[in-house]
């Protein structure tokens, strides 16, 4: 769990008993399903609508978290374990979406490598270019 999230959670639950619910109803008990204006029974869709966010599923959040972890360079075996997958190949096949700036990053890395190679070819110290 990221430290920033842990800090928020600790702060938000400071007055909560050790065996209390993190996301409790106003009476301290379990949250009940709510009915949205479209008649569905989804607390998640209700929360999205109240926050002005686009429609998505909880699984969409899982996909985003896994894709961002892959893109940030997290160890694929760690992501595999986090998601409960049986193989790292499955994790990469499903969650390693190509982000728009990935191709730009590859092009920039190739430019840097070509520049260093050209500088070495000319007898110039690549650390100075």
TAPE-V931819 format. One line per field, one symbol per residue. ss: DSSP state (2 for helix, 1 for strand, 0 for the rest). burial: + if it has 9 or more other C-alpha atoms within 8 Angstrom, else -. Layout:
ss: ???
burial: ???
//
This chain:
ss: 002222222222000000000000000000000000000000222222222000000222222222222220000222222220000222222220000222222222222222222222200002220
burial: -----+--------------+--++---------++-----++-++-++-----------+-+--++-+++--+-+--++----+--+-+++--++------------------+++-++-----+---
//
